[in-house]
């Protein structure tokens, strides 16, 4: 739905004004009025103007796919970033309950005949976009009692044909909108029904769950439509303040924040997964459940199993102590390393530079501390898992 019809020049002017006022804006999508490819000349001219003047803005096209196969080469030529197709069925008999007629090449086809044409063109569109290496997202409207169970089949087919994202949306059927389903009393799905279907399909491909079902002329960020600030009477009076350098600076800040957020999430996930993973550590101790012995003085190592929350004694391994002040220390160290080679770390009150180096070469991380074994083992576990998650 749109409130105003714009010429390509007006639409490009509006995009430049908004890009200056909202530097976070990264995507320009054409989704109407009606289907953009019902007016291909105006649609592609708008994309041309924006690409010439604001090359950093990604271009997006939304369509029902009826005419799209004829324009895939043009889409590729304009470097349109991705295409959104609305596909509500793959079975024409179900489609007949959704589409009473289809207008194609200036002719109206009623019933199953029209639905078959739409279905064939939508499947051609998916294949053509995949062949052209253009990203494709699919929107599907969930209509209880009509296509709600069928959309799982739609999900499988679009995945097999290369769609990277599926957005299953609820039918909006308020009578005041004047739509067919609104006037016939067709209900939309409950939030529980929608989530159940999204969950059912999520095992096949990535599901989009943050859709706000925005108007075609929406402006701004998710949940913050600022379109009323840029109505036709207002934006035509504004001079574009498009500054690519400023926009790049803003986007760099956003990318940095997103990277930090991603790293934090990855670390949290790694910690979560790590808590279920068990590792072994070798502890130099003189007793009293303490890490309180020099590595070179140990005549045995106690072996503990650690999983991030629990420290459990599993064995002890006798060794010749390393600091003998004589010959054979190198061979002794080799034997010590062999005896604890299944461990990830060695916990001791002190470890000399030479054995530290050899332990690391053998994949054993030296860790100096003087405290209760449980505390030291948990701290080592967290440090070890964090380093592993970060690839250090």
DAWO-V983773 format. One line per field, one symbol per residue. ss: DSSP state (H for helix, E for strand, - for the rest). phi: phi as a letter, one per 30 degrees, with the letter a starting at -180 (. if undefined). burial: # if it has 9 or more other ideal C-beta (glycine too) atoms within 8 Angstrom, else .. Layout:
ss=???
phi=???
burial=???
This chain:
ss=-------HHHHHHHHHHHHHH-----EEEE-----HHHHHHHHHHHHHHHHHH----EEEEEE----HHHHHHHHHH----EEEEE-----HHHH-----EEEE--EEEEHHHHHHHHHHHHHHHHHHHHH---EEEEEEEE--------HHHHHHHHHH----EEEEEE----HHH--HHHHH------HHHHHHHHHHH-----E------------EE--EE-HHHH-HHHH--------HHHHHHHHHHHHHHHHHHHHHHHHHHHHHHH----EEEEE------EE--EHHH--EEEEEEE----EEEEEEEE----------HHHHHHHHHHH-----EEEE-E--HHHHHHHHH---EEEE--EEHHHHHHHHHHHHHHHHHH--
phi=.bcbccdedddddddddddddbdddbbcccbadiceddbdeddddddeddddcbddddcbbcadidcdedbdddddddhddaccccbcabcedddddccdabcbhibccciddddddddddddddeddddddicdbcccbcdceicbddddddeedddddcjdcabcccddcbdeddidedddcidddddedddddddddddddadccccdchdddcdbjceibdcdddbdedcddcccecdbddddddddddddddddddddddddddddddddcccbcbccdbcjihbdbbdedcdcacdcccbbjbbcbdbabbdbddddchadidddddddddddbddccabcbdabdeddeddddedicddbcabadeeddddddedddddddddid
burial=.#.....#.###########.##.#.####.#..###..#.##########.##..#.#####.#####.##.###.#.#.#########.#.###.##.##.#....#.#..######.##########.#.#.#########.###.##########.###.#########.......##...#.##...##..##..##..#.##......###.##....###..##..##....#.#.#..##.##..#........#..##..##..##.#.#######....##.######..########..#.....#.#.##.#....#..##.###.###.#######.#...##.###...####.#...#..###########.##...
